Amino acid sequence: MKTKSKIIPIAFLSILFGVAACSDFLDNNINPNQTSSNPAKLILPAAEAQLGFNMGSDLFLYSGLWSQQIAAQNGRQTETYDKYILQPTEINNAWRASFYAGHLADIEEILKKPADQVHPHYFGIAKVVKAFSYSILVDFWGDVPFSQALKAGNFQPDIDDDAAIYPQLIALLDEAIVDLKATSGLPTVGAEDYFYGGSGNINRWIKFANTLKLRLYLHMANVPGFDTAVITSFLNATPANELMAANTDDFQMKFDIIAQRQNPTHQFILSRTDDMCTSSTIIGLMNAKSDPRRATYFTPAPFSPTLFTNPPTGTTGFKGLTNGYGNNSVDNSLSRLHTFVRGSVTSTTIPAGPNLTVGALAYNGGASLNILTYAEYNFIRAELTLRYGAPATPKTSAQEWYQEGIRTSILDAGVSTAQATSYLASAVGTLTGTPDQQLQQIIEEKYVANFMVCGESWTDWRRTGYPLLQLLPASLSPGNNGKVPRALLYPQQEVDANPKLASIQRTSLSDRRVFWDTRTTGQE
């Protein structure tokens, strides 16, 4: 399973991982202000921990619902998001506390340190985290403050063009790699690096930086005027040992199994039982292929005390909710998120009875949260090879990258090698048909592999039109005229504070797309 415990000091996380008030999804009561006197060794873990937590918070909730990896019920706020109803005031936390005044402010404090006082590895990690964070901001909002962001005394920074930000992020990653390869007599990064553990694992930061560059290149590849030869040059020039090579290279946050320091989705479920459930879109896709990952992603339906027999008895398989159909009620016949998301089950002694619900199931909350994985890297390589003729080396074809992405995802989900081999031996394991049909296969398997990864499946749908999503009928009174959102509105408190944002505020969640969102999906 994905339960990988990481002890994070209470000094940082007791204020970081507070569960939400009703107005915001897992709202953080964070004091983001780090004084310049704090050493990088103390600032880094707070910044990393908040980044990891953010990737399972507000932005994940929006994108998970809109890409139909999860669904909402129980009549509360989450149901309105599932119907594409989201007000600018509800986005305040996702922008300011989570990013600009949160871990990005901490990262800037590290980058301002004198070079003769800090090991270059701290600067390298800080630059990678900065580049990743701004890539998320662009992917959700488009134009955002970048060049003047977090400059002392500038409370109304310019808003940078999103298409101009991406190349600067790639340049920042290049700088980061130089820093990560540098040597110094100063103390290097150690256990305060929550993602990779510092010291002997610095090369994993290099692998992540290069893999992140490939993700950004893939996003840009379909933009008119982008020269895809850049991707070929990058792959030809980058040694294989500087790109992800195994699941151990996954960029993920590991959580503790102590209350309020657990996986953020698990915390949300504890605080708002039955608000979040599984989507019929992803479950339908996986049911059609008898996908073995269902056993760790979801509970069988309907919930039963015999859930943990092998195979489970008294169940009819796996069942999700059609997005937008929450209907202010709770349906206990549905599957719920399981060990892949919530950690190990702590008790399987469940009393039978007419009112038995899946809410009776207890988990330890220690599941890791994937952010960018080796499995995703393989699907990136498969798409780049299929669509843009990028070199497949060290593999030979898009097919090989595709199969490796599936295999490693299945293993990462805690499913056996034998089941992975069986799944790949089925028709699923072979790319067939037209190039667009093969693209659909790649994106659908990437969609399953990226279950619970913040933003990327929503991005893939906006880029490619896959996977095919279920449209919300007018009878549900959906927001955004029933159109799947293409970008977030700007948060109200930022619009009120900065006239430069006010002048470009969107009129809807489909008004003005992110620069790489160039494809008409047919599901507008």
N, C-alpha and C positions, 0 to 999 in steps of 0.2 A: 504494500500500500504506500501512500504518499506521506505517512506520518513520519516526519523527521524533526525531532525536537531541537530547538535552539534556545538556550537560556539567554534572555535579554535582560540586562540589569534594570531593576525597578526604578533606579534613579532617572532613567530615560523614559521608560514605558508606562509607569504608573500614571503619568499625565497624558501619555500619547495614545494609549489604547482604551480610552473611556468609551462606553457604549452610548449610542445616540439618544438625544432628545427627539421628540416626534418630528420636528421640523426638518431635520437633515439625516440622511443615511449615515450612520456611524460617525456622527459629528465629533470632531476632535477638539477638546479643550486644550489647545496647545499654546504655550508661550514660545514663539519661534525665535525670539531675539537672543542671539548668541553674541556676546561681546567679543571684540577682537583680542581680548586677553586670554580667552579660552584656547588651549592648544588644539591642533587639528585632531589629535588622538581622542579628545573628548567630543568634538563637534561631529566627526564622521559617523559614529554609531547612531546618534540622534537623527542625522539626516537620512541615513540608510534605512533606519527603522521606519521613519515616517513615509519614505518613498514606498517601501514594501507594503505598508498598511494602506496607503492611498490607492494602490493597484487593486485592492479588494473592496474599495469604498464607493463613493458617489459615482465616479466615472465608470467603474465596472457595472454598477447597477443599471445605469442608462443604456450602456452599450450591450450588456447581456440581455436585457429585455428587447432592445430594438433589433438585435441579431437573432433573437428567438432561441437563445441557449437556455434561458430561464423564462418563467412566466410569473404572474402575480395574481393573488386572490385575497380574500378576507376584507375587501372593501375599504382599505386604507390607502395612504398616499402612494404606495408602490403600484397599486392598480391604475392610478391616473397616469403614471409614467408609461405603463404598458399600453395605454390608449393614446400615447403621444401627447399628453397634456403635461407641460413642464413650464413653470413660470420663471422669469429671470431672477426673482428673489430667492428661488430654491437652489440656485446654482452658486450663490455667493461663496459657500464653504469650499466647493470643489476648486475654485480658482485661487482665492486669497489664502485661507488658512492651510489648505492642502499643498499648494505649490508656491506661489510667489512669496508670501510671508512665512511659509513653512520651510520645507527642506531646501528650496532654492536659495533662500536667504542664508541658511547655514552653509551651503556649498560656496556661496560668494565669500563668506568669511574665511573659508579655507584657502580660496584662490587669492585672497589679498595678503596672505602670510608672506613674510620675506623668504626668498628662495634659500637663503643660507641658514634658515632655522627649521626647515621642514623637508623631510625626504621627498624626492620627486614622485614617489608612488602615491602619496596623498593627493598631489595635484592631478596625477593621471586619473585616479579613481573619481575625484571631484569633477573632472571634465567629462568623463564618461556619463556620470549621473546627470550632469547638467544637460548634455546632448540628448540623452534619453528623455529627460523630463520635458524639454522643449519640443521634442518630436511628438510627445503625447499631447501637449497643449495645441500644437498645430493640427494634429489629426482630429481633435475634437472641436476646435474653434476656427481654424484657418489663420487669419491675420491676428497676431498677438504682439504685445510688447516684448522686444528682445534686445535690440542694440542699446536702448536706454533703460532697460528694466533693472530695478534694484540699485540704481545710481543714487548716491546720497543726496537728499534734498529735492529730488525730482519726483513729484507725486503725480505728474501727468505725462508719463513717458509717451514717446511716439509709438504708433502701432506699425510694426513691420509687416511687409508683404510676405505671406506664407511661402510663396515660391522662392523668395530670396533667403528665407531662413534655412531651409533644408541644406543647401550647399555649405552654409556656414556651420551647420552641425557636423557635416562630414569633415570639414576642415578642423573643427574642434576635436573630433575623434582622432584625427591624424596627430594632432598635438598631444593628445592623451597617450597615444601609443608610444610616442617618443619618451614621455615622462615615465611610463610604465616599464620601459626598457632601460632607463637610466640607473646608474649606481651612485651610491653616496655613503659616506661614513656616518650619516645621521640615522637614528632609529627608524626602521621601516614599519610598515603597517603590520599589525598583528591581529589578535582575536577580536579587536574592535571592528573589524571588517565583517559585518554580519552576512554578507552575501557569499564570499569565497574564503574567508578566514585569513586573508592577508598573506604575508611572508611567502611561503613556498607555493602559494596558489596565485601569484600575481599574473602568471601567464593566462589564467582563466579570464582575467579582466581584458587582456589583449584579445582573446578569442571572442568575448562578448562584444567588444568595441567593433571588431571587424564584421561580426555577424549582424550587429545593429546597422552598420553601413549598408550591408546587403539588403536588409529590410527597407531602408530608406531608398536605395536605388530601385528596388522593386516597386515601391509606391510611385516613383517618378517615371518608371519606364514607359508608361503609356501616355505621358504628357507630350503634346505636340512640340517638336523641337528638341526633345531630350535625346542625346546621342548615346544609344545603348552600348556603343563600343567602349564607353567608360567602364561598364560592368565587366566586359571581357578583359580589359587591361587590368582592372583591379584583381580579378580572379587569377590571371596569369602571373601577377606580381606578388601575390600573397601566399606565403608558405602554408602548406596544409596544417602544420602544427600551430598556426595562428588563427584558425577557424575552429568552431565547435566540432568535437569529434565523438562525443559520448554524452549520455544523460547526466553524467557528473559535471558537465559544463553548463547545465541549465542555469539561467539567471532566475533565481527564485528566492523568496523570503521564507525562512523556516521559523515556526512559531513554537512558543512554549505551551505547556498543557496546564498552566495556572490561569485561573479566572482573570479576565480582562487582558491577557497576553496571548490569546489564542487567535486562530485564523479569523479574520474579520467577517467573513461570510457566516461562519459558525456563530460568532457573537451576535450578528444581526438576527439570525434565526432564533437564538435564545431570547433576544429582546422583543422580537415581534413574531411569535410562533405562527406559522402557516401563511405569512405574507408572501413568502417566496416559495415557489414550487418549480417543477420541471416543465419545459415547453414541449408540446407535441411535435414541433418542427424537428428538433434534434432527436427526440426519441423515435419519431416515425422513420427518420433517416437511418437510425441505428437498428431499429427493429427489422427493417427491410433487408438488412445485411446480416442479421443475427450477430451483431457486433459484441464481442466478449467484454468490452469495456463497460457495458451496461451494468455489470455485476458490482462494480465499484463506484461508478458515477451515480447510480440511482438505486433506490429501494424497489423491489418488485411490488406489483400492485394486484389486488389491494393489500395493504399492510397486514401481516399475520405473525403470530408468535412463532410460526414455523419458518420464518424468514431465513434463518441461518442453517437450515438443513440443505443438503446438497444432492440434487437440485431442490430449490425451495418448493414446498407443497402448499396447496391452498391458494395459489396465486395464478394469475392469468397472464403474466409477463410484465411488461413495463408500460406505463401509461402516463402521458403528459397532458397538460392543459393547453388548449389553443389560446395563443396570446390575445389579450383583449376581452376574453370571456370569463374573467374572474367573478363578475356578477355579485359582488359584495358578500360572498359566502365562502365556506371552506368545504372542499371536496376531499374526503378522506379515502376515496378510491384511487387517488393519484399517487404516482411515485414521488418520492422526495429526494433531495440531494443526500448522497451517502458518503462513504468513507473517503473517497478521493477528495472530497471537499471539506469534510468535517473531522477527519481523523478516525482513530480506532474506536470501535464500539466498546463502551466500558461495562455494559451489562446486557446480557441476552436473556436474562430471566424476566420475562414479560408476562404479566397475568393476562389470561384470556378474558373476554367479556364483550358485551354488546357495544360498549363505548370506546373500544380500543382504537387508538389512533397512532400514526407514526410519530407524533410528538412525544410518545412515551419512550422512544428510543434515545439512549444517552451516548454521547460521543465525547472524546477527550479534547477536541478542538485543535489537535496538533498537526493537521494536514498542512504541508507546505503550499505556498501560493506561487504558481508559475507566472513568470512575466515575459520571458523570451527563452524558448527551449531549443534543445538540439533537434527535437522532432520538427519544430517550425523551420529551423535552418534547412532541413532536408526538403521540405515542401517549397521553400523559397528557391532552392537550387533546381528542383524539378520544374517549377514554373519558368524560371529564367532560361533553362535549357529548351523547354518546349516552345516558348513564345518568342524568345529573342535570340536564340542560337548561342547562348552563353556556353562556354566550355563546361563539359560535364566532369572533367578530371577532378579528383582521382577516380570517380566512377565513370561509366561509359555512356549513360543515357538518362533521360528524364525518368524512365521507368525504374531504374535502380534507385534514384533519389526518392522517388515516390514510395517504393516499397520499404526503404529504410526509414522513412518518416512514419509509416504505419507501424512497423515493427517496434521502433523505439518508443512510440506513444503507448502502444499496448503494454510494453514492459514497464513504462513509467506509471501506468495506471495500476500496477500490482497484479497484472494478469500473466499467466505462465507463458514460457517460450513455446510450449506445445500448442497453446491456443493461438498465439501469434502466427505460428507456422501454418496452422489450419486455416486461419482467416486469409492469409496471403495466398494460399493455394486455391481459394475460391475465385470466382470471377472478379471479385473486388480487387484482387492483387494485380490485375493487368490493365494497363491503359489501352483503350480501344476507341475506334470511331474517328470523327473529325478532330482537328486540333481544338475546336471549342468544346467538343464533348470530353476530350481528355482534360482540358482545363477544368471543366465542371467536376470531374472525378478528383483531380488534385485538390481543388478548393473544398469540396465536400469532406474529404478525409482530413484536410488541414483544419477545417471547422470542428470536427470531432476531436482531433488532437489538441486544439487550442480551447477546449472547453474550460470556461472560467478564467481565461486570459483576458485581461482588460483591453478592450478596444479593437483588437486585431481582426476578429471575425466581422465586426461591423465595418471596418476598413475594407476588408476583402470583398464584402458585398457591395460596397460603394464603388470599388475599383472594377469588379468583374461581373456583378449581377448574380453571383453564386455565394452561398446556396440559394435556391429558390425559397422565398419567404411567403408566408400566408398573409394575405392582405386583410386589413380590418374593414368590415362592412360598415356602411353609414348607420345601420341600425344600432351599432354600439356607441354612437355619438363620439367617435374618435376625434382627438385633436389633430392639428396639422392637416386637416382635410383628408384624413385617412392615408396620407403619404408617409412612408418610412422616413424618419428624420435623416438629414444629410449632414448637419452640423449643429452645435449647441448655440443657443442665444448667449449673448454676453451677460454676465451677472449684473444685477441691478445696482449693487453698491459700487461697482467699478464704473458703470455707465454714469451714475450720479457724480462720481468723483473726477472723471476724466472726460471732458468734452470730445476728445479725439475718439473715444470708444462710442460715445453717444451718437456721433455722426455716422457710424457704420453699423449700428445695432440692427440685427436682422428683424424682419417682420414676421418670420415664421421659421420653423426648424428645417425648412427646405429652401429658404431664401439664401442664395449665394453659397456655393459649395466650396469645400477645400480644394486647393489648386489641382491636386492629383485626381479628384473625383470627376473624371471626364466621360465616363461611360453611361449611356442610357440603359438602365437595367431592365426596363419593361415593367417595373414594379414601383414606379414613381407615385 
